[in-house]
Structures are given as structure tokens and as C-alpha cells.
């Protein structure tokens, strides 16, 4: 049996640690990533090109490939072009619904308060690529920035002697303004500090391997980032009504991302747990990425768990705080109401995680390793700045004056209090 069934109540300390303290391998890569970004900061394009030769085995001349991305649109299969267009439209519609409106409110005591929202000017989006095709990552990073109104969206994607035209086409169609062929930690360094070819940005978003993530951790004191995302993970909560094949398919779908992926099914029904384990063994045969899937399933961070009750299953899931949460149960809405910590939730038997990965419209750049306890996935607000606005009338300032001056003097800040009194005296 590829995945055996374990009772949650029987989990030991080491087993619980493997499930809840998921290691993305970021810390181990920090030192090397630090050296790379520092050298890029000091040497610019020279360092970038050398790292392209060292890590990607590609001699890069002109780093910019914006025109190449535009030409790629004409060479991809029409069916792929249509799929990209549909995904972009759905992602755009979902993120347009997130756009906040500026507001002002007048209060009876003479205060006028509000907030306004303005986009960042320059944002960098990391798009995994090279010879592989990751059009979905291009869409998820670029489209929200464009919807937010970012002036200039810069993309970095790994170089290749023959780059995949699908990724390049998706980058162009999603709305990137500039595209550069540089990947890994060196791409993060270039976006954060700037080089002769690449102007530095205010924020870097997008998924990458542990070197990319470690580099983002190194530069976040000089540039904003989205999340420090690790390998993919999913928790499937199922009851006796769930089809074990659907549960198993979700586990395999996330396991094929990465041998370090964490996949967990938790159910309050022993028969469903046993049937899911059998379905995993059946479905895994002859998968294109079978070796990767088996590596992920053999990890101590992957499991099929049996709970004594749905309440215990819910408590486990909340503590886990998964990147992806699938709920296949008769009363899925009530289960959802009791879970606050999850990156993205997929409800019902007809909602695979793959829908969110590609085309439903939600963003697939999500927090991992328990990050959902404090943060959500990539969204329009990540590309906006909120500014508070206020105006006081003469009566409004007079009403607030005792409160302001009392608190200012209690903090020993006499000039603050005087800035109020002088206005009232002038009036």
C-alpha cells in the first residue's frame, strides 16, 4: 500500500512534527542565495549572464525578450491560445471584483475621514519556465498587477536555448510590459537591486524553487514580496459520501508537482480512508510523473488519516492550515464555516484544485507551510497602496483638542499639543 491509513489519535510527536512543521528547504538555501543576490547587486548584468551559464547552461546576450514573447503568440497551437485567453479572462474578472473604491465619510463632529488606493509603479513577476511550460504562473502573477493598475509589469523567466513558446505567449497575453530571460536567485537579485538592463522594482511576486524563495527572503528588506512559498500541499476533508477516486486524484494531482509536496486526506469514515488508499495504488500506475508522485507520497509529510469524528478532522485541518483545502462532504458549507486557515478552498465533488490552478479565476499563488494562518493568496491589494485622508473643520479641531493635547502631553510631546493650541488661538 503506497499510503497507509493512520488514526489521528495515534500520531506520535515525530509524525505530528512531519505533518505540521513542513520544511520548504528555504533555510538551507539562504547562504548561497545571499551570495548570488549580493554579487548581482555589485556586478549587475555581468553576474547575471555568468549565472545563466552556470545554472542554466545558456549563453545569454540580450537579456530582454519582450519582442520574442509577442512573436510566440503566433506560433502556439490555436487551442492553447484559446485556453490561455479563457483563463486570463476568468482571472481578470475575479480580480476586478477585488478592486476597492476610494471613500470619504463626514462625521457630525467636524471630522472628514477616508481612504484612497493607488497602484505601485513597478512590479516584478517571476515566472518559472526555461524549456518547461508554465503559462498559468504567468497569468496568476501578471493579471492581478495589470488589474490593479500597475504602471510597469516586469517579468523574469529562466533562459533556455529553446524557450517554451507557450509560457512566452502567456506572458505577453497577460499584459507584461518588459520580459527578461533570467531565472533563479539571480533574477530576484536583478529585480530587487536593478542592473544595467533591468530597472529595480518595488515588489516581487510569483512562485519559484527554493533558491528563488530563499532569495526573496534575502531581499525583502529592500523590496516587498508576496509570500515565501514552499512545495505544494493539499488537505482533502472527506466524509462517507465522498468518492474515494476523487479524493485519491486530488492527492496525486498535488504530489506530481514536487517530490517534496505534502498531501493529506482526512476522514471520519474508516471505509472511505481504506478505499482512498486502494484508489491511490490504482491511479498511480503509468502516470507520466509516477516517480515524482511516489516520492511525495512516501514522505512523512503525506498521509491518509482517520478521525474519530468530523470535529477532530476539522481541528486537524485548522492546525495544518493548508495551501489547498478540498472538502468533499455532504455538509461542506458547515465544515467550511469552522475552518479559518486555508489558502484556497475547493468545495464539492466537482471542484478539483486544478480548476483554481488554471481557469476558475482564483489565484494559485498561495501561502504554504502554515502561512495561511496569517495571510492569504496573491490578490489585487498586494499591488495597491492605501492612503488615509482627513480634514477637520474648526469645530472638529476644537472638539478633539482636549483629547489630543492631553495624550500628547502624557507622552511628553509638547510640540504636538502646541500644534493644536496655536491653531485654536489663531482662530
C-alpha positions, 0 to 999 in steps of 0.5 A: 500500500503506497499510503497507509491509513493512520488514526489521528489519535495515534500520531506520535510527536515525530509524525505530528512534527512531519505533518505540521512543521513542513520544511520548504528547504528555504533555510538551507538555501539562504547562504548561497542565495545571499551570495548570488543576490549580493554579487548581482547587486555589485556586478549587475548584468555581468553576474547575471549572464555568468549565472545563466551559464552556470545554472542554466547552461545558456549563453545569454546576450540580450537579456530582454525578450519582450519582442520574442514573447509577442512573436510566440503568440503566433506560433502556439497551437490555436487551442492553447491560445484559446485556453490561455485567453479563457483563463486570463479572462476568468482571472481578470474578472475575479480580480476586478471584483477585488478592486476597492473604491476610494471613500470619504465619510463626514462625521457630525463632529467636524471630522472628514475621514477616508481612504484612497488606493493607488497602484505601485509603479513597478512590479516584478513577476517571476515566472518559472519556465526555461524549456518547461511550460508554465503559462498559468504562473504567468497569468496568476502573477501578471493579471492581478498587477495589470488589474490593479493598475500597475504602471510597469509589469516586469517579468523574469523567466529562466533562459533556455536555448529553446524557450517554451513558446507557450509560457512566452505567449502567456506572458505577453497575453497577460499584459507584461510590459518588459520580459527578461530571460533570467531565472533563479536567485539571480533574477530576484537579485536583478529585480530587487537591486536593478542592473544595467538592463533591468530597472529595480522594482518595488515588489516581487511576486510569483512562485519559484524553487527554493533558491528563488524563495530563499532569495526573496527572503534575502531581499525583502528588506529592500523590496516587498514580496508576496509570500515565501512559498514552499512545495505544494500541499493539499488537505482533502476533508472527506466524509462517507459520501465522498468518492474515494477516486476523487479524493485519491486524484486530488492527492496525486494531482498535488504530489506530481508537482514536487517530490517534496509536496505534502498531501493529506486526506482526512476522514471520519469514515474508516471505509472511505480512508481504506478505499482512498488508499486502494484508489491511490495504488490504482491511479498511480500506475503509468502516470507520466510523473509516477516517480515524482508522485511516489516520492511525495507520497512516501514522505512523512509529510503525506498521509491518509488519516482517520478521525474519530469524528468530523470535529477532530478532522476539522481541528486537524485541518485548522492546525495544518492550515493548508495551501489547498483545502478540498472538502468533499462532504455532504455538509461542506458549507458547515465544515467550511464555516469552522475552518479559518486557515486555508489558502484556497478552498475547493468545495464539492465533488466537482471542484478539483484544485486544478480548476483554481490552478488554471481557469476558475479565476482564483489565484494559485499563488498561495501561502504554504507551510502554515502561512495561511494562518496569517495571510492569504493568496496573491490578490489585487491589494498586494499591488495597491497602496492605501492612503488615509485622508482627513480634514477637520473643520474648526469645530472638529479641531476644537472638539478633539483638542482636549483629547489630543493635547492631553495624550500628547502631553502624557507622552511628553510631546509638547510640540504636538499639543502646541500644534493644536493650541496655536491653531485654536488661538489663531482662530 
